[in-house]
Amino acid sequence: MIEKRPVVLLLLATAAILVGTTITMIAPFRWINDQKLRIPGVKPYSVLQLEGRDIYIREGCNNCHTQTVRPLLADVERYGEYSKAGEFVYDQPFLWGSRRTGPDLARIGGKYPDAWHYKHMANPSSMVPETNMPSYAFLNRPLDTTLSERKMKALSYPYTQGDLDNLEGKSEMDAIVAYLQKLGNDIPWRAATAAETALENPFKSDPATISDGREIYSRQCAKCHGAKMEGGAGHSLLEEDYPDNKFFKIIHDGIKDAGMPQFGDSLSSDQIWKVTAFIQSRKAK
C-alpha cells in the first residue's frame, strides 16, 4: 500500500501540489500579464483619481463593495458587462473584494452625475433611502498631497509636475468622486439597436401602464430629475421636446458626457417604454 511507503507518498504529494499550484496560480499570472489581454481603451488613473483610490482603500470601502462583475446572468443583469482581466492592469493592488454588503461598483463610473455622488457620499440616505452606508461628509477637507509625487514614481505612472499642481485646492471628496467616475468607464457602453429605437412605443396610448412608468421613474430617475421632472442633479425634463424613440435611446444608452447613466442593462425595453410614456404624459399636462 502506498501509505506504507512514506518517501514515495511524500514525492507524489509534492508533485500533486506543484501541478495544482502551476495550474491555479503560476499559469494565470502569465495569462493576466499577456499583452493580448490588454484593452486599448483602459487608461491609467489621473493623479486625482489615484488619490481618490487611496482614500477609497483608507476608508475601507472595499470591505462592503466589490469591484468585479462575475460572468453570471444575475451579475450581468444587475451590474452590466462582466469584468475583463485587462480592466485591472493599473490596479495595484486590485480591489475585487469578496463581499457585497453594498452593491458592486465595477460599473459605477458614469452611472450617475458628479452631483449625485457628492450628495450620496455626504448623506447616503438622501439618495438611497434604504441604505445603511454611513456619512462621509468629513471628506470635504483639503486633499493631502505630500506623498503624491512619491506614489507616482513608485508606480511608474506617467505624470508631470503640472498634473500634480492641478491637485491644488482639491478636497478628498473631489478625489473619491473622480475615482468612482473612472470605474468601468473605459469599457464601451451597450447601445440601443436600430430595431429597438425604430419601434413605436407599444404603451403610448395605454393609460394602465402610466402607473408602472411612474413607479420606475420614482425609483430610477426622480433623485436626479426631481419628483415633478423639474430638475436637480440632472436637468429639467419639462424642457425636452423629444419623440418617444429619442427618449428611449437616451434612457437606454445614457449621455456619458453629461453623467447620465445608461439603463439598458438594468431595465427591460418594456420598462423603458413605460417610463417614456409616463414622461410624455406629464409633459402633455
C-alpha positions, -999 to 999 in steps of 0.1 A, spaced: 0 0 0 12 35 -9 7 48 26 32 23 39 59 39 17 63 74 32 90 85 8 70 76 -23 39 91 -8 57 124 0 71 126 -35 37 120 -51 20 145 -28 47 171 -36 42 165 -73 4 169 -70 8 202 -51 33 215 -77 10 206 -105 -20 222 -88 0 254 -79 12 257 -115 -23 254 -129 -42 276 -104 -15 303 -96 15 304 -119 -2 300 -153 -30 326 -145 -3 352 -137 12 346 -171 -22 349 -188 -31 381 -169 1 398 -180 -3 387 -216 -2 418 -238 -31 403 -258 -54 407 -228 -48 445 -226 -78 466 -236 -67 497 -256 -94 519 -241 -82 513 -205 -61 543 -194 -40 549 -163 -57 568 -134 -53 605 -133 -35 619 -103 -68 630 -87 -84 596 -94 -54 578 -79 -56 599 -48 -93 590 -46 -85 553 -49 -61 556 -19 -89 573 1 -113 545 -10 -88 520 4 -82 541 35 -119 543 44 -124 506 39 -149 509 11 -137 476 -3 -150 459 28 -186 465 17 -183 469 -21 -168 445 -47 -153 457 -80 -158 427 -102 -188 416 -122 -188 379 -125 -198 362 -158 -231 350 -142 -265 360 -155 -276 375 -122 -244 397 -120 -246 408 -157 -283 416 -155 -278 437 -124 -244 454 -129 -236 452 -166 -209 437 -187 -188 412 -168 -153 422 -158 -122 415 -180 -87 409 -168 -75 438 -190 -95 463 -170 -72 459 -139 -38 464 -155 -33 497 -135 -47 484 -102 -21 479 -75 -35 462 -55 -67 451 -72 -99 457 -53 -121 429 -65 -134 421 -30 -154 391 -20 -183 406 0 -212 427 -11 -228 445 18 -233 473 -7 -236 470 -45 -208 462 -68 -190 493 -81 -172 479 -111 -195 497 -135 -205 527 -113 -185 552 -135 -208 574 -155 -239 558 -140 -247 590 -121 -236 626 -125 -210 641 -101 -237 659 -81 -253 626 -73 -221 612 -58 -214 644 -38 -248 642 -22 -246 604 -17 -212 605 -1 -223 633 23 -257 619 31 -262 584 16 -299 580 27 -308 612 8 -302 594 -25 -308 557 -14 -333 557 14 -328 520 23 -290 522 26 -271 516 59 -240 533 45 -225 559 69 -220 595 60 -186 606 46 -193 643 48 -159 647 66 -142 641 32 -150 678 24 -115 687 37 -83 696 18 -66 668 0 -32 660 15 -8 658 -15 25 655 4 30 619 -8 15 622 -43 48 625 -62 64 596 -44 34 574 -52 36 584 -89 72 575 -90 68 542 -71 40 531 -95 59 544 -126 28 564 -136 34 589 -165 25 621 -147 40 656 -150 46 683 -124 16 701 -140 -6 672 -132 5 673 -96 0 711 -95 -37 706 -106 -44 690 -72 -41 724 -55 -74 733 -39 -90 699 -43 -107 681 -15 -108 644 -5 -144 644 -17 -133 656 -51 -108 628 -53 -131 599 -44 -158 611 -67 -133 613 -95 -122 578 -87 -157 564 -87 -165 581 -120 -135 562 -135 -146 528 -126 -158 508 -156 -158 539 -178 -131 526 -201 -155 499 -214 -179 510 -241 -215 512 -231 -241 489 -247 -261 510 -272 -297 505 -282 -301 487 -315 -316 504 -345 -345 479 -343 -353 489 -307 -353 526 -314 -373 523 -347 -403 508 -329 -433 528 -319 -440 530 -281 -463 500 -275 -476 517 -244 -481 551 -258 -519 551 -256 -523 527 -227 -533 546 -195 -530 515 -174 -492 515 -178 -487 551 -167 -486 540 -131 -459 514 -139 -439 541 -156 -444 565 -126 -431 538 -103 -400 532 -124 -394 570 -127 -397 574 -90 -372 547 -83 -347 553 -110 -350 590 -122 -365 612 -96 -334 616 -75 -317 634 -103 -345 649 -124 -369 657 -95 -402 642 -85 -420 666 -108 -393 665 -135 -383 700 -125 -346 691 -124 -320 688 -96 -287 669 -101 -300 664 -136 -317 689 -159 -355 695 -161 -373 671 -184 -401 695 -189 -379 715 -213 -372 685 -235 -394 680 -266 -382 646 -279 -402 620 -297 -407 587 -279 -379 568 -297 -354 596 -288 -364 594 -251 -360 556 -254 -324 559 -267 -314 584 -241 -327 563 -212 -313 531 -227 -278 545 -237 -274 574 -213 -255 605 -221 -219 598 -210 -206 634 -213 -234 647 -191 -231 620 -165 -265 605 -175 -263 567 -168 -274 541 -192 -303 519 -181 -303 494 -210 -286 469 -187 -309 473 -157 -343 480 -173 -361 459 -200 -372 475 -232 -408 474 -219 -398 492 -187 -380 519 -207 -411 524 -230 -433 526 -199 -412 553 -182 -411 571 -216 -449 570 -217 -450 584 -182 -426 613 -190 -446 622 -221 -479 620 -202 -466 645 -176 -452 668 -203 -486 668 -221 -501 683 -190 
